[in-house]
């Protein structure tokens, strides 16, 4: 991301924890002695051991980032950002509420 979006990366970098993201995304964690163990990679190199409360805080921090990403994508969908000739593989009209336009921000998706 640093190469593709350097201005955004400078703002986002403080919030990105690649090792935690990788542990969660790839299921590289275990429970040991009443702690949650996070691993850096598929070699199961130890990254961090956490108690339940600290694990929940890290999980929530990751969740907030995903919610922000979903919000940005939804706003882009409302402006037809993804609907151009280069994105023919994306659904243009779907019964799925995630792909329907919203008339006003903060209103439920139309059905």
LINQUIDA-V302725 format. One record per pair of residues at least 6 apart in sequence whose C-alpha atoms are under 6 Angstrom apart, sorted by sequence separation. I is the first residue (numbers start at 0). GAP is how many residues later the second one is. If there is no record, write none. Layout:
i = (I	I)
gap = (GAP	GAP)
//
This chain:
i = (29	30	38	1	29	38	39	101	28	38	28	37	28	37	27	36	36	96	35	35	22	34	22	34	18	77)
gap = (6	6	6	7	7	7	7	7	8	8	9	9	10	10	11	11	12	12	13	14	15	15	16	16	21	23)
//
